[in-house]
Amino acid sequence: MTSERFAALVSGAATGIGRSAAVALARHGYDVVINYSRSEDAAKETARQAEAAGARTLLYRADVSDDANVRAMLAATEKEFGRLDALINNAGTTVDVEPKDFDAMTVEVWNRVFSVNVLGLFLVTRAAAPLLKKSPNGCIVNTCSIAGLRPSAQPLPYAASKAAVANLTKTLANALGPKIRVNAVAPGWIEGDWMKRTLADNYQGLMDRRAKYTPLKRCCTEDDVADSMLSLILHNRFVTGEIIIVDGGFSSTT
């Protein structure tokens, strides 16, 4: 812990990885902007946990794909905290359409996934960059996915959008260096609601099977991902443009 407080913004912080990351940042001396788009009660619970860990929080509802909303959020961040040291681009969405079911994939749904997962990442990064450049350790961590790095059974727009996140991470690292470091984490199968929605009734059986073939003999948790994000922010000062796979070694050994 440090006596100096820093400031971080976590998009999509109401639940899941975003909540774990926001609370972890709070424990390590960061005040936190908790961004959400719909789940207000869940976002308030994230704020409660972050405050219990010692942080001041700013709860801010904004659709990351709306440039005006994003710019207003960053203006509110500067007004509230006067600084921004870390940004976690975690807001994301998907769609429940099988990859082979081309006819069920509407243009509107495809565009919505890319608007949040790709355009939203760019808009938040662009709006945050001036503040991050003033920080002695300006850092961005993007939430990618193993689905963006190798073939998977994930819906086509989700997998393609995460491939775009992987590319943007490397491109932004070059564009924003040396003032701002940009990295990403790419989780594998994560225990919890996201995979429960994806796998439905097959959740437990398939998760157990994945754990069996994973060298560390379990699946990833939201806290595992948050730990990797915190490591990139706090400790890896000479690392940028990297995508850290967080899947217990599954993708490296199968």
MIPA-358898 format. One line per field, with one value per residue (C-alpha): x, y, z; residue number from 0; chain. Coordinates in steps of 0.5 Angstrom, whole numbers, plus 500, padded with zeros to 3 digits. Example, Ala and Ser with C-alpha at 12.3 -4.5 7.8 and 13.67 -1.06 7.14 Angstrom:
REM MIPA-358898
xx c(525 / 527)
yy c(491 / 498)
zz c(516 / 514)
k c(0 / 1)
c c(A / A)
REM end
This chain:
REM MIPA-358898
xx c(500 / 502 / 500 / 499 / 492 / 492 / 486 / 484 / 478 / 475 / 469 / 464 / 466 / 459 / 460 / 465 / 472 / 471 / 468 / 474 / 479 / 476 / 476 / 483 / 486 / 482 / 486 / 493 / 492 / 487 / 481 / 476 / 471 / 466 / 463 / 457 / 452 / 445 / 447 / 446 / 445 / 451 / 455 / 453 / 455 / 462 / 463 / 461 / 466 / 472 / 470 / 471 / 478 / 479 / 478 / 474 / 469 / 466 / 460 / 459 / 453 / 456 / 455 / 462 / 460 / 458 / 463 / 459 / 458 / 465 / 468 / 463 / 466 / 473 / 471 / 468 / 474 / 478 / 474 / 473 / 480 / 484 / 488 / 488 / 494 / 490 / 485 / 482 / 478 / 473 / 467 / 464 / 458 / 457 / 451 / 448 / 448 / 452 / 458 / 455 / 448 / 450 / 442 / 441 / 447 / 444 / 448 / 445 / 447 / 454 / 455 / 453 / 458 / 464 / 461 / 462 / 468 / 472 / 470 / 468 / 475 / 478 / 473 / 475 / 482 / 482 / 479 / 483 / 490 / 491 / 490 / 494 / 500 / 501 / 501 / 508 / 506 / 500 / 498 / 492 / 490 / 485 / 480 / 482 / 480 / 483 / 477 / 481 / 487 / 485 / 479 / 474 / 466 / 465 / 460 / 463 / 463 / 465 / 471 / 473 / 472 / 477 / 482 / 481 / 482 / 489 / 491 / 489 / 493 / 499 / 498 / 496 / 502 / 506 / 502 / 502 / 509 / 513 / 508 / 503 / 504 / 498 / 497 / 492 / 490 / 486 / 483 / 481 / 474 / 472 / 468 / 462 / 456 / 459 / 461 / 454 / 450 / 455 / 455 / 448 / 446 / 453 / 457 / 459 / 461 / 465 / 468 / 470 / 473 / 477 / 480 / 482 / 486 / 489 / 496 / 494 / 488 / 482 / 479 / 480 / 477 / 475 / 480 / 486 / 485 / 485 / 491 / 494 / 491 / 494 / 501 / 501 / 499 / 504 / 510 / 511 / 514 / 518 / 512 / 508 / 504 / 503 / 497 / 498 / 494 / 491 / 488 / 493 / 497 / 491 / 492 / 500 / 499 / 493)
yy c(500 / 507 / 514 / 517 / 516 / 515 / 515 / 510 / 509 / 502 / 501 / 496 / 496 / 494 / 486 / 481 / 483 / 490 / 490 / 485 / 490 / 496 / 493 / 491 / 498 / 501 / 496 / 499 / 506 / 508 / 512 / 509 / 512 / 506 / 506 / 502 / 503 / 499 / 496 / 501 / 497 / 492 / 499 / 501 / 495 / 495 / 502 / 500 / 495 / 500 / 505 / 499 / 498 / 505 / 509 / 515 / 513 / 516 / 513 / 514 / 512 / 512 / 508 / 508 / 508 / 515 / 520 / 526 / 521 / 519 / 526 / 528 / 522 / 524 / 531 / 529 / 525 / 531 / 535 / 530 / 527 / 532 / 526 / 520 / 514 / 508 / 506 / 499 / 498 / 493 / 495 / 489 / 486 / 480 / 476 / 469 / 467 / 461 / 462 / 458 / 461 / 467 / 468 / 470 / 475 / 482 / 488 / 492 / 486 / 486 / 493 / 494 / 489 / 493 / 499 / 497 / 493 / 497 / 504 / 504 / 502 / 508 / 513 / 512 / 512 / 518 / 522 / 519 / 520 / 528 / 526 / 520 / 523 / 528 / 522 / 519 / 512 / 513 / 506 / 503 / 495 / 493 / 487 / 482 / 475 / 468 / 468 / 474 / 470 / 463 / 460 / 459 / 457 / 464 / 469 / 471 / 479 / 478 / 474 / 479 / 485 / 482 / 480 / 488 / 489 / 485 / 489 / 496 / 494 / 494 / 500 / 504 / 502 / 505 / 511 / 513 / 511 / 513 / 517 / 512 / 504 / 500 / 492 / 487 / 481 / 475 / 471 / 464 / 461 / 464 / 462 / 466 / 469 / 470 / 463 / 461 / 465 / 462 / 455 / 454 / 447 / 445 / 450 / 445 / 439 / 443 / 447 / 441 / 438 / 445 / 445 / 437 / 439 / 446 / 445 / 449 / 444 / 450 / 455 / 462 / 467 / 474 / 475 / 472 / 477 / 483 / 480 / 480 / 487 / 490 / 487 / 491 / 497 / 497 / 493 / 492 / 499 / 497 / 493 / 495 / 493 / 486 / 481 / 477 / 470 / 468 / 461 / 457 / 455 / 451 / 455 / 454 / 446 / 444)
zz c(500 / 499 / 503 / 496 / 493 / 485 / 481 / 476 / 471 / 470 / 464 / 465 / 473 / 475 / 475 / 474 / 472 / 472 / 479 / 481 / 478 / 481 / 488 / 487 / 485 / 491 / 496 / 492 / 493 / 488 / 488 / 482 / 477 / 476 / 470 / 468 / 463 / 465 / 472 / 477 / 483 / 481 / 480 / 487 / 490 / 487 / 489 / 496 / 496 / 493 / 499 / 504 / 501 / 502 / 496 / 494 / 488 / 483 / 480 / 473 / 468 / 461 / 454 / 452 / 445 / 445 / 445 / 448 / 454 / 454 / 454 / 460 / 464 / 463 / 465 / 471 / 473 / 472 / 477 / 482 / 483 / 479 / 475 / 472 / 473 / 470 / 465 / 465 / 458 / 461 / 458 / 453 / 450 / 446 / 443 / 444 / 436 / 434 / 430 / 424 / 424 / 419 / 418 / 425 / 426 / 424 / 422 / 428 / 433 / 429 / 430 / 437 / 439 / 435 / 438 / 445 / 444 / 439 / 438 / 446 / 447 / 443 / 445 / 452 / 451 / 447 / 452 / 458 / 454 / 456 / 463 / 463 / 460 / 466 / 471 / 472 / 471 / 466 / 464 / 460 / 461 / 456 / 457 / 451 / 450 / 448 / 443 / 440 / 439 / 437 / 434 / 438 / 439 / 441 / 437 / 431 / 432 / 439 / 437 / 431 / 436 / 441 / 435 / 434 / 441 / 441 / 435 / 438 / 444 / 440 / 436 / 441 / 445 / 439 / 439 / 446 / 448 / 452 / 456 / 457 / 457 / 454 / 455 / 455 / 459 / 455 / 460 / 458 / 461 / 467 / 472 / 474 / 470 / 463 / 462 / 465 / 460 / 454 / 456 / 460 / 462 / 460 / 465 / 470 / 466 / 461 / 466 / 470 / 463 / 461 / 468 / 467 / 461 / 464 / 467 / 473 / 474 / 475 / 471 / 471 / 476 / 476 / 481 / 477 / 471 / 476 / 479 / 472 / 471 / 477 / 476 / 469 / 472 / 479 / 477 / 470 / 468 / 462 / 459 / 453 / 447 / 451 / 451 / 457 / 457 / 463 / 462 / 467 / 461 / 457 / 450 / 451 / 452 / 448)
k c(0 / 1 / 2 / 3 / 4 / 5 / 6 / 7 / 8 / 9 / 10 / 11 / 12 / 13 / 14 / 15 / 16 / 17 / 18 / 19 / 20 / 21 / 22 / 23 / 24 / 25 / 26 / 27 / 28 / 29 / 30 / 31 / 32 / 33 / 34 / 35 / 36 / 37 / 38 / 39 / 40 / 41 / 42 / 43 / 44 / 45 / 46 / 47 / 48 / 49 / 50 / 51 / 52 / 53 / 54 / 55 / 56 / 57 / 58 / 59 / 60 / 61 / 62 / 63 / 64 / 65 / 66 / 67 / 68 / 69 / 70 / 71 / 72 / 73 / 74 / 75 / 76 / 77 / 78 / 79 / 80 / 81 / 82 / 83 / 84 / 85 / 86 / 87 / 88 / 89 / 90 / 91 / 92 / 93 / 94 / 95 / 96 / 97 / 98 / 99 / 100 / 101 / 102 / 103 / 104 / 105 / 106 / 107 / 108 / 109 / 110 / 111 / 112 / 113 / 114 / 115 / 116 / 117 / 118 / 119 / 120 / 121 / 122 / 123 / 124 / 125 / 126 / 127 / 128 / 129 / 130 / 131 / 132 / 133 / 134 / 135 / 136 / 137 / 138 / 139 / 140 / 141 / 142 / 143 / 144 / 145 / 146 / 147 / 148 / 149 / 150 / 151 / 152 / 153 / 154 / 155 / 156 / 157 / 158 / 159 / 160 / 161 / 162 / 163 / 164 / 165 / 166 / 167 / 168 / 169 / 170 / 171 / 172 / 173 / 174 / 175 / 176 / 177 / 178 / 179 / 180 / 181 / 182 / 183 / 184 / 185 / 186 / 187 / 188 / 189 / 190 / 191 / 192 / 193 / 194 / 195 / 196 / 197 / 198 / 199 / 200 / 201 / 202 / 203 / 204 / 205 / 206 / 207 / 208 / 209 / 210 / 211 / 212 / 213 / 214 / 215 / 216 / 217 / 218 / 219 / 220 / 221 / 222 / 223 / 224 / 225 / 226 / 227 / 228 / 229 / 230 / 231 / 232 / 233 / 234 / 235 / 236 / 237 / 238 / 239 / 240 / 241 / 242 / 243 / 244 / 245 / 246 / 247 / 248 / 249 / 250 / 251 / 252 / 253)
c c(A / A / A / A / A / A / A / A / A / A / A / A / A / A / A / A / A / A / A / A / A / A / A / A / A / A / A / A / A / A / A / A / A / A / A / A / A / A / A / A / A / A / A / A / A / A / A / A / A / A / A / A / A / A / A / A / A / A / A / A / A / A / A / A / A / A / A / A / A / A / A / A / A / A / A / A / A / A / A / A / A / A / A / A / A / A / A / A / A / A / A / A / A / A / A / A / A / A / A / A / A / A / A / A / A / A / A / A / A / A / A / A / A / A / A / A / A / A / A / A / A / A / A / A / A / A / A / A / A / A / A / A / A / A / A / A / A / A / A / A / A / A / A / A / A / A / A / A / A / A / A / A / A / A / A / A / A / A / A / A / A / A / A / A / A / A / A / A / A / A / A / A / A / A / A / A / A / A / A / A / A / A / A / A / A / A / A / A / A / A / A / A / A / A / A / A / A / A / A / A / A / A / A / A / A / A / A / A / A / A / A / A / A / A / A / A / A / A / A / A / A / A / A / A / A / A / A / A / A / A / A / A / A / A / A / A / A / A / A / A / A / A / A / A / A / A / A / A / A / A / A / A / A / A)
REM end
